Every structure is written in structure tokens, then in C-alpha cells.
Amino acid sequence: MADPLPLHDLLVDNPLLVTAAEAANLLSVSRTTVYTLIKIGALRPVHIGRSCRLSRAELLRYVHQLETSRAARDH
């Protein structure tokens, strides 16, 4: 089994928090769409000072919610 990556090396490639622009890129939507999703409460941001960031866990939660609601509609 390979040695686990040090936390620093892991976070360099996959930061815990991303900007709205980075989130938009990950979700393949526009930055405006990300801000709209934040405004309607579909995405829950983390505020650090005046900065607004989204956790990768939050993005995964949102995508899972979309998949779950679609699966429910299909049945």
C-alpha cells in the first residue's frame, strides 16, 4: 500500500475551499449561476472576512441532491 500524501500535498491539488469562479468551472456553469444558487440557498457558502468560498463537500452535496431529486422524479 502506498504511503498517504501529506496534507499539504493533498490540499495543493484539491483545496478545501474554492472561489465562485472555480466552483462554476467544476460544475460547468457560469459564475452568475453559482451566485444565483447561493442567493436562493441551493449552495451554502463559507464566508472568511469579505471573501465568499464554497467547500468541495458543499459542491458534492449539491450535485448529490440534484441526482437524488432526478431519480425520484424518474420513478
N, C-alpha and C positions, 0 to 999 in steps of 0.2 A: 504494500500500500504506500502511496506517495505521501511525503510529509505535507501537512496542511500549509497553505500560504500564510505568511504573516499578515496580520490585519491591515497594515499599511499597504502592502502589495495588492490585497483584495480591493481596498477602497479606491485605489488609484484608477483601476479599470471600471469599477462599479460603485460610484459614490452613493451613499445612503440617501442623500437629498439631491434633487435636480431642479433646475430652473423651469419656468413655464415653457420656454423655447425648447429645452431639452426634452421635457415631457411631451410636447407636441411632436417632436421628432420620433420619440419612442412609440407614441400612439398613432403616428401617421395622420395627424390632424393639424390644423393651423393653431398658432399661438392664441388667436382670438377665441377659438373653440375651447381651448384649455381654460382661459379666463372666464368664459361663459359657464363652463362646467363647475368652476369654483364658485361663481356667483349664485348658481341655482342649488348649490350644496351637493352636487354629484361627486365632486372631488374635494377633499378636506386638506387644505394646505397647512404647512408649518410656517409660522412667522418668526423670524430671527431678526430683531430690530425692525428695520423697514423692509427687509427682504422677505419675499414670499417664495417658498420652496415646496416641492412635493416629494414625499418619500416614495421609493420604489415599491414598498409594501402597499402604499395607498393606490398606486397605479395598478398593481396586480389585483387589489381588492375590487377596483372599479371594473377592470376587464372581466374578472370572475362574475361580478354582479351582472354584467351585460350578457355573458354566456348563460348564466342561470335563468335570467328572465326570458331569454330567447328560447331556451329549452322548454320552459314552462308554457310559452305561447305555442310551441310546435306540437304539444301533446293535447 
